[in-house]
Amino acid sequence: MELAVRTFAARTTKPSTQDVDIFACGSTLGNLLRFVRKVDKPFRLTVEAVGNTVFFVRKENSPTETMEGVRGYGHTFPDAYTTWEDGTAGSQSHQRLISYDFAGLNCVVRFEGDGYLKHLDSDPKSEGDSPDAVPSTTKVDIRQGGRLVSQDAIFDLKTRSVKRMDHDILAEEIPRLWVTQIPNFVLAFHTRGTFEDIRVQNVRRNIEKWENENEDTLRQLAKLIREIAAVAKSRTDGRLEIRRKAVDVLEIREQLPHTPGVLPDDLKTWWMEGSCSEHRSSSEDELNDSGEERYFSADSDSGYGGVSFDSDDESEKDFTACSADDCGYCGHCRY
């Protein structure tokens, strides 16, 4: 997360940090989305409030890790069918940052882009002048170069065996593409490593259709994110660990002692100087800070659209500008 935040800092100014409500990655938001969709996949992540911003950090295996005994061609296809831009050859990955408003939350999301379609990058922009980089006390070397590539040109790549051609693979990937707002999908089918069927699709309309059909699910996701953020901000240290072991339960725990913070001290100070200091309301301070485990349940008739917060505090939680009984996410308010 430090690299993503330093990159963000190199392209922004201090006052703009107060406008960031959620700083996360495609993996963490994707895991929370799978939870409200009741897709069974265990996960673990840490949460930390820094000023007005709540950071969600993945605690899983590397996305580039291969599984022993499992053969595939997802790591070799890009080498054969994509090309490196000048100065990028040998890079470990291509990480991008995208910002968007979700249910009134200003989100900055880091994700890995597999590449871009040059013919769709019709208006390439040079880097131009950027704010001075935040002095680093860690061994991080920030170098600026190249140019900005439009999000409209970014693609996500998946490879599958021809034996799976009758599966609706795109439908399986759409929720993840919604999180990262990637509009292009490359699907390559192979026969024992030989690719003969490569499909390049613009999936923007598919994503929009999925969004319209899953409004209730996205309302639940928005309320879940707000609830987690509120609990983090209510704590003195602003830190939590979230674990999902059962299909319909999230465990909220204290972080273990000596767990590294989401940001090194110098970067945390820089962020907070540009962030709002009034990020703890009196109602948030009333939330239980005793260190006991708390639980979210995705199988509930509560007022959270199917996502409930299980704790000893029975007071009604209202994190919208409307009635907690009547309001669902509409996308039109700033809360």
CORJO-V774546 format. One record per pair of residues at least 4 apart in sequence whose ideal C-beta (glycine too) atoms are under 6 Angstrom apart, sorted by the first residue. I is the first residue (numbers start at 1). J is the second residue. D is the distance in whole Angstrom. If there is no record, write none. Layout:
{{I,J,D} {I,J,D}}
//
This chain:
{{1,57,5} {1,262,5} {4,110,4} {6,142,6} {8,12,6} {8,97,6} {9,134,5} {10,130,6} {10,133,5} {10,142,6} {11,130,5} {12,16,5} {13,131,5} {14,273,6} {14,274,3} {15,274,5} {17,271,5} {17,274,4} {17,275,5} {18,52,5} {18,274,6} {18,275,5} {18,276,4} {19,106,5} {20,53,5} {20,106,6} {20,108,5} {21,105,4} {21,106,5} {22,54,6} {22,105,5} {22,107,4} {23,53,5} {23,55,5} {23,108,5} {24,28,5} {24,29,5} {24,56,4} {24,109,6} {25,58,6} {25,110,4} {26,30,6} {26,111,4} {26,179,5} {26,180,5} {27,58,4} {28,45,5} {28,56,4} {28,58,5} {29,179,5} {30,176,5} {30,179,5} {31,43,4} {32,224,6} {33,175,6} {33,221,6} {34,39,4} {34,41,6} {35,244,6} {35,298,6} {36,217,6} {36,220,4} {36,221,5} {36,298,6} {36,307,6} {37,217,6} {38,247,6} {38,298,6} {40,247,5} {42,244,6} {42,245,6} {43,244,5} {44,59,4} {44,243,5} {45,56,6} {45,58,6} {45,59,6} {45,242,5} {46,57,5} {46,59,6} {46,241,5} {47,56,6} {47,232,5} {47,240,4} {48,55,5} {48,238,6} {48,239,5} {48,262,4} {49,54,5} {49,232,4} {49,233,5} {49,238,4} {50,268,6} {50,271,5} {51,271,6} {51,272,4} {51,275,3} {52,275,5} {52,276,4} {52,279,5} {54,229,4} {54,232,5} {55,262,5} {57,262,6} {61,65,5} {73,77,5} {73,159,5} {73,190,6} {73,193,5} {74,159,5} {77,81,6} {77,159,5} {77,188,6} {78,82,5} {82,115,5} {84,88,5} {84,89,4} {93,112,5} {94,113,5} {95,110,6} {95,112,6} {96,111,6} {96,113,5} {97,108,6} {97,110,6} {98,109,5} {98,181,6} {99,108,5} {100,107,6} {101,106,6} {102,107,5} {103,222,3} {103,329,5} {104,333,5} {104,334,5} {104,335,5} {111,180,4} {113,154,5} {114,155,6} {114,156,6} {114,157,4} {115,155,6} {116,121,6} {116,149,5} {116,153,4} {116,154,5} {117,153,5} {117,155,6} {120,152,6} {120,153,4} {121,149,5} {121,150,5} {121,153,4} {124,147,5} {125,148,4} {126,147,5} {127,144,6} {133,142,5} {134,270,5} {136,140,5} {137,266,5} {138,264,5} {149,153,6} {154,182,5} {155,184,4} {155,186,5} {156,182,5} {156,185,6} {157,186,5} {158,187,6} {159,188,5} {160,164,5} {160,189,6} {162,189,5} {162,191,5} {165,189,6} {173,177,6} {174,206,6} {174,210,5} {177,182,5} {177,207,6} {178,207,5} {183,204,4} {184,202,6} {185,201,5} {185,203,5} {186,200,5} {187,199,5} {188,195,5} {188,198,5} {189,197,4} {190,194,6} {190,195,5} {203,207,6} {210,214,6} {214,218,6} {219,305,5} {219,328,4} {219,329,4} {220,305,5} {220,306,5} {220,307,5} {222,329,4} {223,304,5} {223,305,6} {223,307,6} {224,307,5} {226,319,4} {227,309,5} {230,284,5} {231,287,6} {232,238,6} {232,240,5} {233,279,6} {233,280,6} {233,284,5} {234,284,4} {234,285,6} {234,287,4} {235,289,5} {239,255,5} {240,252,6} {241,253,5} {241,255,5} {242,250,6} {243,251,4} {244,250,5} {248,297,5} {248,298,5} {248,299,4} {249,295,5} {249,297,6} {250,296,4} {251,293,6} {252,294,4} {253,293,6} {254,291,5} {255,259,4} {263,267,4} {263,268,4} {271,275,6} {280,284,6} {280,285,6} {288,311,5} {288,313,6} {294,311,5} {295,310,4} {297,308,5} {297,310,6} {298,307,6} {300,308,4} {302,308,4} {303,324,6} {303,325,6} {304,308,6} {305,328,6} {316,324,5} {318,324,4} {320,327,5} {320,335,5} {321,333,5} {321,335,5} {322,327,3} {323,327,6}}
//
